[in-house]
């Protein structure tokens, strides 16, 4: 039974991470009917941005700033900077292809992904790098089932982002425009909603 529960805990952690990535895929396809094959590569670039930010902040502020505060700063700064990568990919790669066949956009997404991977390989090299430890790992033994504080953080942060995204889509004007685009891609621009 312990092995079964341990696997459930591990699946919850990995599943919450994969859910966040897959929600991005489904949103782009659901709204724009576009396969964004560069989606995972944008996450990869974001991870390397986070690696650089974490290394820099640890070097500058680790003497007088606790690890959890650096962790929060790394998440916020990385999300901000990685969003520019996503916007750049959309403006340069996908926006010029709005009226083109879907295959053109799919091929463009594959090429953007290859370009991002090549840039990271060129800039960071091929050796494996370890993300700096910002939070000390604490393991909780729950009757033979081991849960770390990092697994709990991953699940809580993922669920929080999913809830925030749900509220954004259902309660905001931009969310309403996104749902309208997913419902009828042709009529929505006639109603005054900008496709961009």
N, C-alpha and C positions, 0 to 999 in steps of 0.2 A: 504493500500500500504506500510506503514511503517513496518508493521509486515512481509510482504513478503520480503522487502529489507533487514530487519534485519536477517531473516532466510537465505537469500542468503549469507550475510556476514559471518554468523556463519558456513554455509556449506562450504564456501571457506576455512575458517580456518581449520576445521576438515578434509575436503577433501584433503587439501594439506599435512596434517600430514599423513593421511592414504595412500596417493599416494606414499610417500617416503617409507613407510613400504612395500606396495604391489609391488613396483618396485624391492625391494630386493628379494621378493618371486619369482617374474616372471623371474628375471635374473638367479637365481640359478636353477630354473626348466628349463628355456630356454636353458641354456648352458650345464648343467650336467644331465638334465632329472631326477632331484632328488628333492623330497619334503623335504625341510629343516624345519621340525616342531619346531626346536629350534630357529628359526629366531626371533620370538617375544620375546622369553626369553632372547636372546642376547640383544635386545633393553631394556628389563627390567633391566638386569644387568648393561647396560650402563647408565640407569637412576639413579640407585643407586650409580654408580661410580661418576656420575655428582653431585649427592647429597653430597657425601663425599668431593669431590673437592671443591664444592661451599661453604660448611660449613667451610672447612679448610682455603680457601682463604679469606673468610669474616672475620674469626677470626684473621688472620695474617695481612691482608692488607687493611681492610675497612677504617682505619683511614686516609690513604694517597693515596688510589687508588679509582677512581670513579667506580660506579656500572657497567657501560657499559663495562669498561675495564676488570673487574672481569668476567663479562658475557662472553666476547670473549675468555678469558683464559680458563674458564670452558668448553666451547664448544670444543676448540682445544685440551685440555688435555684429556677430556672425549672421544673424537673421537679416539685419539691416543691409549688410554688404552683399550677402548672397541674393537678396531680392533684386539688386541691381544687375546681377548676372542673368537672372531670369527675365527681367525686363529687356536687357540688351539682346538676349536670344530671341525674344518675341519681336522686338522692333526690327532687328537686322535680318532674322531668318524667316519668321512666319508672316509678319504683316505684309511684305511685298507679294506674298503668295495667296492672299485671301481669295482671289477669284480663280486661282489655278486649280487643276485637278488635285485630289487628295494625295495621289501618289507623289506628286512633286513635294508637297509638304512633308510627307513621311521620309523621303530620301534626304531632304534638307535636314530634318531632325537627326537622322543617322550621321550625316556629315558633321553637323554641329557637335554631336557627341564625340566623334572621332577627333575633331579639332580640340575640344576641351581636354580630352584624355591626353592628346599629344602635348598640349601646353603644360599640363601637370607633370608628365613624364620628363619633359625638357627642363622644367623649372625645379622639380623636386628630386629627380633621379628615380631609379628603379628599386632602391633599397627600401626596406620596410621601416617605417617610422612609428613610434609609439606616441599616442596622444598623452600629453602631460596629465598626471593625476592631480585633479583639482580638489577632489573630495576624498577623504580617507574612507576606505571600504570597511564597513561594519557588517558582520555576518550574524544573522539571527537564526538560532536553532529552535525551530518549532516542532519539537517531538520527532526529530530525525529528518525534517524537511528544512533545508537551508535557504534562506532568503537574504540577499544583501540589500543594503540601503540604496545602491545604485539601480538595482532592478525595480525597486519600489518607485524611485524617482522617474525612471523611464516610463513606467506604466502611468503614473500620475500626470506627468508632463504631456504624454501622448493623449490621454483622455481629456486633459484641459484644453489642448489645442483642437481636438475634435469638437468639443463642446463650443469653444469660441468660434470655430468655423461654422458650425450649425447655426449659432445665433447670428453670425454675420450674414449668412445666406438667407435666413428666414426673417430677419428683423431690419435689415438696412436697405437703403435704396439701391446700392450697387448689387446686393444680393438678389433683389427683385429683378434687376436688369439681367443678371446672370441666369436666373430661372426662366425669364422670358426668352432669352436667347436659346436656351436648351429646348424650350417648347416650340418655338417657331423662328428659325434663323432668318427667314426671308421677310416677315412682316415687321419684326422688331425695329429695324432701321427706319421703316416708314412711320413708326410711332414716335420718332425723335430720340431713340436710344442710340448712342454712338457705339458702333461695333468695337472700337478700340477700348 
